[in-house]
């Protein structure tokens, strides 16, 4: 079995000012003790890099090196797999987005959901309820 994380989980763990920071750090530690594979998609990791280093979002943004080192640490773990688009992505994206209009902030969500579907990952931990639009995903908010 496998599961994935949305960027918001990683961001909360890195943002000491977030009320979810402590719980996010604890949750990540729990994830690392799981026997299931943690599949992280490149769009998730790049969103983390983009947002964690952005001074308009984080009051104390990470340096690019700090954020990348966090990503490298995750990538080095034995139970972590990095996943991306597979052949047939465009056709799968059309299937995933065929039941509702995808625009604005739903575009990166659909991108991630399609990658997860291509890799058979059915569980996503996220504080973003928008992922519930994808009926093949079990979306779990670890802060609820």
NORRA-V714059 format. One record per backbone hydrogen bond with DSSP energy under -0.5 kcal/mol. NH is the residue of the N-H (numbers start at 1). CO is the residue of the C=O. If there is no record, write none. Layout:
# NORRA-V714059
nh & co
NH & CO
NH & CO
This chain:
# NORRA-V714059
nh & co
3 & 37
4 & 123
6 & 125
9 & 6
10 & 6
11 & 7
12 & 8
13 & 9
14 & 10
14 & 11
15 & 11
16 & 14
18 & 15
21 & 18
24 & 20
25 & 21
26 & 22
27 & 23
28 & 24
29 & 25
30 & 26
31 & 27
32 & 28
33 & 29
33 & 30
34 & 31
37 & 1
38 & 79
39 & 3
39 & 37
40 & 38
40 & 81
41 & 39
42 & 83
44 & 41
45 & 41
46 & 42
47 & 43
48 & 44
49 & 45
50 & 46
51 & 47
52 & 48
53 & 49
54 & 51
55 & 53
57 & 54
58 & 54
61 & 58
62 & 52
67 & 63
68 & 64
69 & 65
70 & 66
71 & 67
72 & 68
73 & 69
74 & 70
75 & 71
76 & 72
77 & 74
80 & 77
81 & 38
83 & 40
83 & 81
89 & 86
92 & 88
93 & 89
94 & 90
95 & 91
96 & 92
97 & 93
98 & 95
100 & 97
103 & 101
106 & 103
107 & 104
109 & 105
110 & 106
111 & 107
112 & 108
113 & 109
114 & 110
115 & 111
116 & 112
117 & 113
118 & 114
119 & 115
120 & 117
121 & 116
122 & 120
124 & 138
125 & 4
126 & 124
126 & 140
129 & 127
131 & 128
132 & 129
133 & 130
134 & 131
135 & 133
137 & 134
138 & 122
139 & 137
140 & 124
140 & 138
142 & 140
144 & 141
